[in-house]
Amino acid sequence: MTSPAPVGPKLVLVTGVTGYIGGRLVPELLEAGYRVRAMARNPRRLEGRDWYDDVEVVEADAGDQHQVEAALEGVDVAYYLIHALGTGKKFEARDRHTARTFAAAARGAGVGRIVYLGGLYPDDEELSPHLSSRREVGEILLASGVPTSVLRAAVILGSGSASFEMLRYLTERLPVMVTPRWLSTRIQPIAVRDVLHYLVGSAELPADVNRGFDIGGPDVLTYRDMMQRYADVSSLRRRRIVTLPLLTPSLSSHWVGLVTPVPNSIARPLVDSLIHEVVCKEHDIAQYVPDPEPGLIGFDRAVELALKRVQDLDVTTSWASAATPGAPSDPLSSDPAWAGGSLYVDERESAISASPDRLWTVIEGIGGGNGWYSWRLGWWARGLLDRLFGGPGLRRGRRNPKDLSVGDPLDWWRVEEIDEPKLLRLRAEMRLPGLAWLELIVDEDDEGRTVFRQRALFHPHGLPGQLYWWAIKPFHGIVFGGMQRNIAHAAEQQAGADEAKSS
């Protein structure tokens, strides 16, 4: 005798939950009444999210069909929000493999619908590699045998999106610009709120709908127009823009990488795509998912909303939320697998005249605009060198100037572990011939004094890694020693200020 099918809200699976759209889609689905299962390769990175306790979290690698099939068991609707943007020259092959893997797993698990957010592209043109891959992924999912809706969007306007950050920094930092021809290409941007509206609504499409839909906002603008209108909304002076046809997409991406926080590995695909006119050819989605009330958000209002989020420190997800391509994914520095391998450690310890809570406040505020409490020139130079080699450098900053969560980007680090108010462990995502961590630890000794311990750990890869460690070792006293002293001093100063206020 077969058991009756479960009755209740649909179960939806969301992939890409550590990314920009996925992290914002989950709470929207919960608010709409769906049961949500979040799939992540590293579930611990979700622990700081407000919605973590309201969803089922499953661990799965999108490239492993058996793991994906297990994650899709019992799922009614699956959101495919995975793409390999910025992962290097083989990103098209990675996109193709994961899409085929997911399509086969969804078919085998009996999923009722796949929803995919792809890119808007013109017909009858040779597309950039980025847009070509987005189109191919959509075609793979549409051919999966599972009813699929592919939403195609151009520039997404929202606090923290790569496209918005690129527009924001180019406009704010360059009052006079020599620019490439793609600034005259027509684009139909869309506010992230409207993207989420269509994504949530797509969960209820009829079973016979298996097609793509163009989605865009009410305005069609050139990139030049968007920069000038951004300047107007931000109360900046009108920008002086001179077009120079000789600026190729490759040169443009390096220029974008230097001026904005967006690294070349992401800027290049975005710039390549901007050479195409990306304007909606239809608005058929409205037949199934009515436009939001009181209508789609225009460009100026979308910029206002995004900037308010930035100013209110309420940027819930950003392009940097996803792990940096090529970043280390090996075991933690405390993992037993390190036994027998080389692990170099620079360890420092000092007792300080401040409470553990006061010391923790300084530690949790490290990085970003607050800096690293040592040799600013050295940190700046190392960050610049990292950017030249395609790493994040120091430009990612912090999500919030006071609070940190597991998975947060922090300049060229990623928050790997927080045990408040005792431990902050950061994993390096800079370009290195090895794996590196920085641990900041708050402890107490037998006499009840606050003890500040600091550990820098490095696991070298081959001879280049060994040479790198010994080449930088003479600077450890300046970098790590200075950090140890200055963090302790900052905590003691704040403790003294607290005492002065209370007396």
Beta strands, then each sheet from edge to edge (+ up, - down):
strand 1: 11-14
strand 2: 35-40
strand 3: 56-59
strand 4: 77-80
strand 5: 113-119
strand 6: 148-153
strand 7: 156-157
strand 8: 176-179
strand 9: 186-187
strand 10: 190-191
strand 11: 211-214
strand 12: 221-222
strand 13: 240-243
strand 14: 344-352
strand 15: 409-410
strand 16: 413-419
strand 17: 423-428
strand 18: 434-444
strand 19: 450-460
sheet 1: 3+ 2+ 1+ 4+ 5+ 6+ 11+
sheet 2: 7+ 10+
sheet 3: 8+ 13+
sheet 4: 9+ 12-
sheet 5: 14+ 19- 18+ 17- 16+ 15-
end
